[in-house]
Amino acid sequence: MLETEGLQLLETALNRLGQDSRQLPAFHTETDHERIGDILNDVADRLKGDFPYPHPLYAGQMMKPPHPVARLAYSLTQWINPNNHSPDGGRTSSALEREAVADIAGMFGWEIHQGHLCSSGTIANLEALWIAARLRPGKTLLASGLAHYTHSRISRLLGVTFDPVPVDANGKMELKAVQRRVERGDVGTLVVTLGTTGTGSLDPLPELLALKQSHDLRIHVDAAYGGYFTLVKGMKPGQREIFDALKHVDSIVIDPHKHGLQPYGCSCVLFRDPDIGPLYLHESPYTYPGSDQPLLGEISLECSRPGAAAVALWATQKLLPLHRGGEFSRGLACSMHAAQKLYDRLQGHPGYLTIFPPELDIVVWAPRGHSASSISQQSQQLLRSAAEENLYLSLVDLPASLVSAHWPEVTFDQNSVTCLRSCLMKPEHLDWGDAIWNILHRARG
Ligand SMILES: Cc1ncc(COP(=O)(O)O)c(C=O)c1O
């Protein structure tokens, strides 16, 4: 069931990599292949206990398998294992990182930028908010109540006051609340999420940008999950304006390890102002002697970073360029379409409650019930019974204030309600819509 054809390509490429023109003397490393084989088989047996993430019936958390080219390029690079802290550690992989990151910046309409890869969306957001805090010292950071939980933790870490803003009935930052809050004059940075983790909602970026000049705000966009959707042609009304507004923000985070077909360990932080580099400045007597332009290690918080992640990303973007309406973006469009179709089915079925249509490819719904507590219980029960039928979903707790407007007949006997959540991130989810629906139906009983 797992793709293995690529292993032959890997062997060919490895032989090529091994033909080093420097003609170094041969050397040999003792390796006990028999024991390694035994251990690998043990590992394979243990991994069978995981959920089947690459399969289309895995429709739960925000997970997507890496593209074979990414897996192979990553593996190939492992044989030399470069470190992109500085060109000393990864000459080619550092150059490929700069190219791959420039292509991502170009996708957002940025011809010049400063940026690099990071190990996770959390670290990438930490870097962006660290720079923001240095440029707006002592000021408060605002984010939506549905922003990723790490923003409040990062703020604590940075010693910055964090203030969550309420969301409207569509899970978007409430504009009036932001306006009222920034008028108090103590807000330095606004975190705008394009694609919230729970519901995939897009905050109203064009309207929020209008506050930037009048209140001297920095706008940071957490597009860790949603950023690549800017490439989709024929979006829903209003979405193109939101993604096009990314051109004017101060910093962006996007995670190639979410929708960019990369193995975990690949996020990207981008700054529109290329001159933020000096804010990162630090000395390193080991790695920077004699450099005349900022090295990747001088403009990133982390020291060692995997050159293999940069190579994998570069190779993927070579195969599937970041073109609007191109092959890569058509895969994202399939996911959006799959989510809309699932939503339409759920909405038309008397046994389910929906909240709002999916903006990207996350669908949230619940079994119909009279109270928030019974709906929550039924959601948990359905999660389990669907898994028994090999359909893997996830759960999300949503505040009653968000859901109650959509479910007037439900009694809210608790402050939140647990719903089912499905991230339909694989293009194959479009073709598996009937199978997913039929299993859900069976599991509901
Ligand atoms: C919108 C958003 N931001 C940040 C993160 C954190 O990213 P990571 O898990 O790569 O640290 C996530 C993770 O799901 C996310 O959805």
The ligand as an SDF file (V2000), in Angstrom:
LIG
                    3D

 16 16  0  0  0  0  0  0  0  0999 V2000
   -2.5550   28.3060   12.0730 C   0  0  0  0  0  0  0  0  0  0  0  0
   -1.4530   27.5510   12.7550 C   0  0  0  0  0  0  0  0  0  0  0  0
   -0.4070   28.2270   13.2520 N   0  0  0  0  0  0  0  0  0  0  0  0
    0.6170   27.6000   13.8750 C   0  0  0  0  0  0  0  0  0  0  0  0
    0.6090   26.2230   14.0280 C   0  0  0  0  0  0  0  0  0  0  0  0
    1.7680   25.5640   14.7380 C   0  0  0  0  0  0  0  0  0  0  0  0
    2.5570   24.9210   13.7740 O   0  0  0  0  0  0  0  0  0  0  0  0
    3.5380   23.7260   14.1580 P   0  0  0  0  0  0  0  0  0  0  0  0
    2.6740   22.5820   14.5860 O   0  0  0  0  0  0  0  0  0  0  0  0
    4.2800   23.4560   12.8820 O   0  0  0  0  0  0  0  0  0  0  0  0
    4.4260   24.1960   15.2480 O   0  0  0  0  0  0  0  0  0  0  0  0
   -0.4630   25.4780   13.5370 C   0  0  0  0  0  0  0  0  0  0  0  0
   -0.5010   24.0180   13.7020 C   0  0  0  0  0  0  0  0  0  0  0  0
   -1.4650   23.3540   13.4100 O   0  0  0  0  0  0  0  0  0  0  0  0
   -1.5180   26.1580   12.8650 C   0  0  0  0  0  0  0  0  0  0  0  0
   -2.5700   25.5020   12.3740 O   0  0  0  0  0  0  0  0  0  0  0  0
  1  2  1  0
  2  3  1  0
  2 15  2  0
  3  4  2  0
  4  5  1  0
  5  6  1  0
  5 12  2  0
  6  7  1  0
  7  8  1  0
  8  9  2  0
  8 10  1  0
  8 11  1  0
 12 13  1  0
 12 15  1  0
 13 14  2  0
 15 16  1  0
M  END
$$$$
